[in-house]
Amino acid sequence: MNRREFLKCSGTCVGAGVAAASMSAAAGAPQASPPPPKTAAQAAAAETQTPRPRKREFDFEIEIVEGKCGPHQAGQKFRYPDEKGKICNWLMDSMNGALRVLEYGGTMPWLYEGTPYQKVIDKDGLTTEFIRCPDPSRVVVAKISRRKV
């Protein structure tokens, strides 16, 4: 069967299916009945299976520790996610992966030992991560601090 014959047949088959469905509905064909009402036990079981919103376990602060660009300069601090809109898109995009890991309790395995960016991992509930902005014309480094609530 070549392509034209196939398309002609498939168009006809779809049209025939739609026509048959509309004819059976018009002829008073029985429709599916609604499901029976749930018992109190079934409703309670369904409610316990509904996922609940995650309790916030951490507070986040993002600090610009190095560099300067249009919207950012060293010393600026932002609360995440409350002030997420104040962070430029390039820097925010570069931090997204680390933020997701930190939000769910994880950490990155590297420590940057012997550099100005040496990290703290869960010392008295504090974990830090350093992220560099990918803008090739600027050097901006942000420090993400996670504290247990």
Disulfide bonds with the S-S distance in Angstrom:
none
